[in-house]
Amino acid sequence: MSNLPAAAASRRSGHRPWVLTDAKCHIGDRNNATTAHAVTSQGSDIKVTFELADPPGVSRCFVHCPSLAGSRYGGDPVVLSSAGAFVLLVVTFKHGPRPGPGAPSVRRRSRGSQLGGRGEHNDFFVYRAGPGAPSLRLLPGIGPYCCPDVVTLAGVMPLGGADLNSKDYAVVFPSLLKPWSRNTNDSTEYILHVYLSDTSKWEWRNLKVSKDHNPEVIMQHEGTRVIFAGRGTLSWVNHWHGILLCNVLDRYPVMRLIQWPVPIPCDLVSRFGMGVDSIYTWSFHDVAISNGVIRFVELKSCRCSDTHNEKGVIGQGWTVTTWNRGIYSNKWDKKFTVKADNVLVTGSSYPKVSGGKRLSWDKVVHGGPTLSLCDDDVVYIVARLDIRSAVAWMLAINIREGTLEAVQQCSADKMLALEPTYVQCALSNYIKQ
């Protein structure tokens, strides 16, 4: 059932249960109630600040090192993962002295990652929004190779179960055993490096995954992201193939694959002229997990339609479908399907563009479906005049009612085509207003 009235009440009270956060952070000096400070592996002061916005607005994360010039950053800092009050960030620095033995940095390029090139090193930080004042902690090192095989595979999760006041967390770095391993059976071995804040120590665990599930595709896919699934479980997402679930805190963790309820669209390879794994599917799929339920959404683009944009109907061109499945269930349940040309809007829902004209929705491109963390009925979609435009709009679509709930303009400077850069975060629920 929709929670829109509750969400509206939360906005009126100044409380935000969750936000859409741009994962590509900004370099800049900001100060507000979310600001937290730490020290880098090089001994420089660093602070992180979030500028929060109600969805469909996009929140932004700012990183600032007062003693470092902008040229010392090796690219944009990145939000890698979030869970409850915790956010895992990576900040890449370059052209500095070699980090000390206790610093969580790498002197090599992480395989499959665009971070940590020659002359660079990565610092990983855990931001905690609450309870109490926000904090920022540099992740201690575990040796010369303290980075996952792919940086985007690193995940964070809270410790303490249902205790929302717990200040402890775990950070997980998965690594695939190297080809020179003597293991020749029909399974693939992984190592999980797990940092536990309550003991301030790193641990490592072995786990095996049957090759029947082809886990290498998911674990090594550059588009992979990490989601906290609850009860000590992390999930690694491949937007083409499925989601790997693993109880990383178990002594003998087991990893299992849940495949998506839809096949890979057969026309994509012919349309894009490349292997399917080279096409970034976050422009078409999204997944969220809450209360033991996996929610999946697919956006299908249509090449043509017999309808036209008239009398308050969004322009044709896409269909959104959602599915639900329990983490321990064996089947997906289809929930809702809505087509763009059936979504009603009011005149006030259309954003104005230059010259006082209103945007014509049948002339924009759509993508990047994103599920709400609080409302099963709402899906957010990004719209751009074209894939090169520096301006985008976030649409909040109520798929149960078939209505456009809200529209918010946002920057597309860091966005590649329709590949979304924003992720769902619940940190705003822990910020003291």
C-alpha positions as CSV (number, residue, x, y, z in Angstrom):
1,M,0.0,0.0,0.0
2,S,1.2,3.5,-0.8
3,N,2.9,5.6,1.9
4,L,2.6,8.9,0.1
5,P,0.6,10.6,2.9
6,A,3.2,9.6,5.4
7,A,6.0,10.7,3.2
8,A,4.3,14.1,2.7
9,A,3.9,14.4,6.4
10,S,7.6,13.6,6.9
11,R,8.6,16.3,4.4
12,R,6.4,18.9,6.3
13,S,8.1,18.0,9.6
14,G,11.5,18.3,8.0
15,H,12.2,14.6,8.4
16,R,13.6,12.7,5.4
17,P,13.5,8.9,5.7
18,W,15.7,8.4,2.7
19,V,17.3,10.4,-0.2
20,L,18.6,9.9,-3.7
21,T,22.3,10.7,-3.4
22,D,24.7,11.4,-6.3
23,A,27.3,8.7,-5.9
24,K,29.9,10.9,-7.7
25,C,30.9,13.3,-5.0
26,H,31.8,17.0,-5.5
27,I,35.0,18.7,-4.4
28,G,34.0,21.6,-2.3
29,D,33.8,23.2,1.1
30,R,30.3,23.0,2.7
31,N,29.2,23.1,6.4
32,N,25.8,22.0,7.8
33,A,24.4,19.5,10.3
34,T,25.7,16.6,8.2
35,T,29.4,17.7,8.2
36,A,31.9,15.2,9.7
37,H,35.8,15.4,9.9
38,A,38.6,12.9,9.7
39,V,42.3,12.7,8.8
40,T,43.6,11.0,5.6
41,S,46.3,8.4,5.4
42,Q,48.7,11.3,4.5
43,G,47.8,13.2,7.7
44,S,45.6,15.8,5.9
45,D,42.3,17.0,7.4
46,I,39.3,16.0,5.4
47,K,35.6,16.6,5.8
48,V,32.5,15.3,4.2
49,T,29.2,17.1,4.0
50,F,25.8,16.1,2.4
51,E,23.4,18.6,1.0
52,L,20.1,16.8,1.3
53,A,17.0,17.1,-0.9
54,D,13.6,15.4,-0.9
55,P,13.2,12.9,-3.7
56,P,12.8,13.3,-6.6
57,G,15.5,15.9,-5.9
58,V,19.0,14.6,-5.9
59,S,21.2,15.1,-2.8
60,R,24.9,15.8,-3.1
61,C,28.0,14.8,-1.2
62,F,30.9,17.3,-0.9
63,V,34.5,16.3,0.1
64,H,37.0,18.9,1.2
65,C,40.7,18.6,2.1
66,P,41.8,22.2,3.1
67,S,45.5,21.4,2.7
68,L,45.2,19.9,-0.7
69,A,44.7,21.6,-4.1
70,G,42.1,20.2,-6.4
71,S,44.8,18.8,-8.6
72,R,45.8,16.3,-5.9
73,Y,42.5,14.4,-6.2
74,G,42.6,11.4,-8.6
75,G,39.1,12.0,-9.8
76,D,35.8,12.4,-8.1
77,P,35.4,10.8,-4.7
78,V,32.7,8.1,-4.9
79,V,29.9,6.8,-2.6
80,L,30.5,3.0,-2.9
81,S,27.8,1.7,-0.6
82,S,25.3,2.7,2.1
83,A,23.3,0.9,4.8
84,G,21.2,2.6,7.4
85,A,23.3,5.4,9.0
86,F,26.5,4.3,7.3
87,V,28.1,5.4,4.0
88,L,31.3,3.9,2.5
89,L,33.3,6.4,0.4
90,V,36.5,6.1,-1.5
91,V,38.7,9.2,-2.1
92,T,41.6,8.8,-4.6
93,F,44.7,11.0,-4.1
94,K,47.7,11.3,-6.5
95,H,51.3,12.5,-6.7
96,G,51.8,12.3,-2.9
97,P,54.4,10.4,-0.8
98,R,53.9,6.7,-0.4
99,P,51.3,5.9,2.3
100,G,52.5,4.4,5.5
101,P,52.1,0.7,6.3
102,G,48.9,1.2,8.3
103,A,47.0,3.2,5.7
104,P,44.3,1.6,3.6
105,S,45.7,2.5,0.2
106,V,46.9,0.8,-3.0
107,R,49.9,1.4,-5.2
108,R,48.4,-0.4,-8.1
109,R,45.3,0.0,-10.3
110,S,42.5,-2.1,-8.9
111,R,41.4,-4.6,-11.5
112,G,38.1,-3.6,-13.1
113,S,38.1,-0.2,-11.5
114,Q,38.7,3.4,-12.7
115,L,40.2,4.3,-9.4
116,G,43.7,3.8,-8.0
117,G,46.0,4.2,-11.1
118,R,49.7,4.7,-11.2
119,G,50.9,7.3,-8.7
120,E,47.6,7.2,-6.9
121,H,46.2,5.6,-3.8
122,N,42.7,5.1,-2.4
123,D,41.6,6.1,1.1
124,F,38.3,4.5,2.3
125,F,36.1,6.2,4.8
126,V,33.0,5.2,6.7
127,Y,30.6,8.1,7.3
128,R,28.1,7.6,10.1
129,A,25.1,9.9,10.1
130,G,24.0,9.1,13.7
131,P,22.9,8.6,16.4
132,G,24.6,11.7,17.8
133,A,26.9,13.9,15.8
134,P,27.9,12.6,12.4
135,S,31.4,11.0,12.3
136,L,33.9,10.1,9.6
137,R,36.5,7.3,10.1
138,L,39.5,6.3,7.9
139,L,39.4,2.6,7.3
140,P,42.6,0.9,8.7
141,G,44.8,-1.0,6.3
142,I,45.1,-4.8,6.0
143,G,48.3,-5.0,4.0
144,P,49.7,-3.9,0.7
145,Y,46.6,-5.0,-1.2
146,C,43.8,-3.8,1.0
147,C,41.4,-3.0,-1.9
148,P,38.8,-5.4,-3.4
149,D,39.6,-6.8,-6.9
150,V,37.0,-4.2,-8.1
151,V,36.6,-1.1,-6.0
152,T,32.8,-1.0,-6.5
153,L,32.5,-4.4,-4.8
154,A,33.3,-3.0,-1.4
155,G,30.3,-2.8,0.9
156,V,29.3,-1.5,4.3
157,M,26.7,-2.9,6.7
158,P,25.5,-2.1,10.3
159,L,26.3,-4.4,13.2
160,G,23.8,-4.7,16.1
161,G,20.8,-6.1,14.3
162,A,17.7,-4.2,15.0
163,D,19.4,-1.7,17.3
164,L,19.2,1.6,15.4
165,N,21.5,3.2,18.0
166,S,24.4,0.9,17.3
167,K,27.5,2.8,16.2
168,D,29.3,-0.4,15.0
169,Y,29.6,-1.5,11.4
170,A,31.4,-4.0,9.1
171,V,33.1,-3.3,5.8
172,V,33.6,-6.2,3.3
173,F,36.2,-6.5,0.5
174,P,35.6,-9.6,-1.6
175,S,38.5,-10.9,-3.7
176,L,38.6,-13.8,-6.2
177,L,41.4,-16.3,-5.6
178,K,44.1,-16.0,-8.2
179,P,44.5,-18.3,-11.2
180,W,47.6,-20.0,-9.7
181,S,45.4,-21.5,-6.9
182,R,45.7,-25.3,-6.9
183,N,42.0,-25.6,-6.6
184,T,40.8,-27.5,-9.7
185,N,37.4,-28.7,-8.7
186,D,34.1,-27.4,-10.1
187,S,33.8,-24.4,-7.8
188,T,35.2,-20.9,-7.6
189,E,36.8,-19.7,-4.4
190,Y,36.5,-16.2,-2.9
191,I,38.0,-14.5,0.0
192,L,36.0,-12.0,2.1
193,H,38.1,-9.5,4.0
194,V,35.8,-8.2,6.7
195,Y,36.6,-5.2,9.0
196,L,34.6,-5.2,12.3
197,S,34.5,-1.8,14.0
198,D,33.6,-3.3,17.4
199,T,36.9,-5.1,17.5
200,S,38.8,-2.7,15.2
201,K,40.2,-5.8,13.4
202,W,40.2,-7.3,10.0
203,E,39.1,-10.9,9.5
204,W,39.1,-13.1,6.4
205,R,36.7,-15.9,5.4
206,N,36.7,-18.4,2.6
207,L,33.5,-19.1,0.6
208,K,32.8,-21.1,-2.5
209,V,30.3,-20.6,-5.3
210,S,29.2,-23.2,-7.8
211,K,30.2,-22.4,-11.3
212,D,26.7,-23.4,-12.3
213,H,25.7,-19.9,-11.3
214,N,28.5,-18.2,-13.3
215,P,29.4,-15.9,-10.4
216,E,32.5,-14.5,-12.1
217,V,30.3,-12.5,-14.4
218,I,28.5,-10.8,-11.6
219,M,31.5,-10.3,-9.3
220,Q,33.7,-8.9,-12.0
221,H,31.2,-6.8,-13.9
222,E,32.2,-3.1,-13.7
223,G,28.6,-2.0,-13.2
224,T,28.3,-4.0,-10.0
225,R,27.0,-2.3,-6.8
226,V,26.5,-3.5,-3.3
227,I,23.2,-3.5,-1.3
228,F,22.7,-4.3,2.4
229,A,20.0,-7.0,2.5
230,G,19.5,-7.2,6.3
231,R,20.5,-9.6,9.0
232,G,24.2,-9.7,8.3
233,T,23.7,-10.2,4.5
234,L,25.2,-8.2,1.7
235,S,24.2,-8.5,-1.9
236,W,26.3,-7.9,-5.1
237,V,24.2,-6.7,-8.0
238,N,24.7,-7.3,-11.7
239,H,21.9,-5.4,-13.4
240,W,21.9,-7.9,-16.4
241,H,22.1,-11.2,-14.6
242,G,20.9,-11.1,-11.0
243,I,21.9,-10.7,-7.4
244,L,24.4,-12.6,-5.2
245,L,23.4,-12.9,-1.6
246,C,25.9,-13.8,1.2
247,N,25.7,-13.8,4.9
248,V,29.2,-12.3,5.3
249,L,29.3,-12.5,9.1
250,D,28.9,-16.3,9.2
251,R,32.0,-18.4,10.0
252,Y,31.4,-20.3,6.7
253,P,29.5,-17.9,4.5
254,V,27.5,-19.2,1.6
255,M,26.9,-17.2,-1.6
256,R,23.9,-17.9,-3.8
257,L,22.5,-16.4,-7.0
258,I,19.0,-15.1,-7.6
259,Q,18.3,-14.4,-11.3
260,W,16.1,-11.6,-12.5
261,P,12.5,-12.4,-13.6
262,V,13.1,-11.1,-17.1
263,P,15.6,-12.2,-19.8
264,I,18.1,-9.9,-21.4
265,P,16.3,-8.0,-24.2
266,C,17.1,-9.7,-27.4
267,D,17.2,-6.5,-29.4
268,L,19.9,-4.7,-27.4
269,V,22.9,-6.3,-29.0
270,S,21.6,-5.5,-32.5
271,R,20.7,-2.0,-31.4
272,F,24.0,-1.2,-29.7
273,G,26.4,-3.4,-31.7
274,M,28.3,-4.8,-28.7
275,G,28.4,-7.6,-26.3
276,V,25.5,-7.4,-23.8
277,D,27.9,-7.1,-20.8
278,S,29.3,-3.9,-22.4
279,I,25.9,-2.2,-22.2
280,Y,25.3,-0.6,-18.8
281,T,21.9,-1.9,-17.7
282,W,21.4,0.5,-14.9
283,S,19.7,2.6,-17.6
284,F,17.0,-0.1,-17.7
285,H,16.9,-2.0,-14.4
286,D,17.1,-1.3,-10.7
287,V,16.7,-3.4,-7.5
288,A,16.1,-2.6,-3.8
289,I,15.9,-4.8,-0.7
290,S,14.0,-4.0,2.4
291,N,12.2,-6.1,5.1
292,G,13.4,-9.3,3.5
293,V,11.8,-8.5,0.1
294,I,13.7,-8.0,-3.1
295,R,12.0,-5.4,-5.4
296,F,13.0,-5.3,-9.1
297,V,12.0,-2.8,-11.8
298,E,12.5,-2.9,-15.6
299,L,12.1,0.1,-17.9
300,K,11.5,-0.9,-21.6
301,S,11.9,1.7,-24.3
302,C,9.4,1.6,-27.2
303,R,10.4,2.8,-30.6
304,C,7.0,3.9,-31.7
305,S,3.5,4.4,-30.4
306,D,0.1,5.1,-31.9
307,T,-0.7,7.8,-29.3
308,H,0.4,11.4,-29.1
309,N,1.1,13.8,-26.2
310,E,-2.2,15.5,-25.7
311,K,-4.4,16.6,-22.8
312,G,-2.0,16.0,-20.0
313,V,-0.6,12.6,-21.0
314,I,3.2,12.0,-20.8
315,G,4.7,11.3,-24.1
316,Q,4.9,7.7,-25.3
317,G,8.0,5.6,-25.4
318,W,8.4,3.4,-22.3
319,T,6.9,0.7,-20.1
320,V,7.8,0.2,-16.4
321,T,7.1,-3.1,-14.7
322,T,7.9,-4.1,-11.1
323,W,8.3,-7.5,-9.4
324,N,8.7,-8.6,-5.8
325,R,10.3,-11.7,-4.3
326,G,11.2,-12.8,-0.8
327,I,14.9,-13.4,-0.2
328,Y,14.2,-17.0,0.6
329,S,11.4,-17.5,-2.0
330,N,11.6,-19.4,-5.2
331,K,9.6,-17.2,-7.4
332,W,9.0,-13.6,-8.5
333,D,5.6,-12.0,-8.3
334,K,4.7,-9.4,-10.9
335,K,3.2,-6.3,-9.2
336,F,2.5,-3.4,-11.5
337,T,2.9,-2.3,-15.2
338,V,2.4,1.2,-16.5
339,K,3.0,2.7,-19.9
340,A,4.1,6.3,-20.4
341,D,1.1,7.1,-22.6
342,N,-1.2,6.1,-19.8
343,V,0.3,8.3,-17.1
344,L,-1.8,11.3,-16.4
345,V,-0.3,14.6,-15.4
346,T,-1.6,18.0,-14.4
347,G,-0.5,21.2,-16.1
348,S,1.5,22.2,-12.9
349,S,3.5,19.0,-13.2
350,Y,5.3,20.1,-16.3
351,P,8.6,21.9,-15.6
352,K,9.2,25.2,-17.3
353,V,12.2,25.7,-19.6
354,S,13.8,28.8,-21.2
355,G,11.4,31.3,-22.7
356,G,8.6,30.3,-20.3
357,K,7.7,27.3,-22.4
358,R,6.9,24.0,-20.9
359,L,8.9,20.8,-21.6
360,S,7.3,18.5,-24.2
361,W,7.7,15.1,-22.7
362,D,7.3,13.2,-26.0
363,K,10.6,14.8,-27.1
364,V,12.8,13.7,-24.2
365,V,14.7,10.4,-23.6
366,H,14.0,8.4,-20.4
367,G,16.0,5.9,-18.4
368,G,17.6,5.1,-15.1
369,P,14.5,3.7,-13.2
370,T,15.1,3.9,-9.4
371,L,13.0,2.3,-6.7
372,S,11.9,4.2,-3.6
373,L,13.1,2.9,-0.3
374,C,9.8,3.8,1.5
375,D,7.1,3.5,-1.1
376,D,6.5,0.3,-3.2
377,D,4.3,2.3,-5.6
378,V,6.8,4.9,-6.7
379,V,9.5,4.6,-9.3
380,Y,11.9,7.5,-10.2
381,I,12.9,8.0,-13.8
382,V,15.5,10.4,-15.3
383,A,14.5,12.4,-18.4
384,R,16.8,14.5,-20.7
385,L,16.2,16.5,-23.8
386,D,19.0,14.4,-25.3
387,I,21.8,12.3,-24.0
388,R,24.3,15.3,-24.2
389,S,22.2,17.8,-22.3
390,A,23.7,19.2,-19.1
391,V,20.2,19.4,-17.5
392,A,18.0,16.5,-16.5
393,W,14.7,16.0,-14.7
394,M,13.8,13.4,-12.1
395,L,10.2,12.1,-12.5
396,A,8.4,10.4,-9.6
397,I,5.9,8.0,-11.1
398,N,3.2,6.3,-9.0
399,I,2.9,3.0,-10.9
400,R,-0.1,1.8,-8.9
401,E,-2.2,4.9,-9.8
402,G,-0.5,5.7,-13.1
403,T,0.2,9.3,-12.2
404,L,3.1,11.7,-12.3
405,E,3.7,12.6,-8.6
406,A,6.5,15.2,-8.9
407,V,9.2,16.5,-11.2
408,Q,12.5,18.0,-10.1
409,Q,15.3,19.4,-12.3
410,C,18.8,18.2,-11.6
411,S,22.3,18.5,-13.1
412,A,23.5,15.9,-15.6
413,D,27.1,17.1,-15.7
414,K,28.4,13.8,-14.2
415,M,25.9,11.6,-16.0
416,L,26.9,9.5,-19.0
417,A,24.0,9.2,-21.3
418,L,21.1,7.8,-19.2
419,E,23.4,6.0,-16.8
420,P,22.2,7.1,-13.3
421,T,24.8,8.4,-10.9
422,Y,22.5,8.5,-7.9
423,V,21.9,5.8,-5.3
424,Q,19.3,5.3,-2.5
425,C,20.6,6.2,1.0
426,A,18.8,6.2,4.4
427,L,21.4,8.3,6.1
428,S,19.0,11.3,6.2
429,N,16.8,9.2,8.6
430,Y,19.6,9.5,11.2
431,I,20.5,13.2,10.9
432,K,19.4,15.3,13.8
433,Q,17.2,18.0,12.4
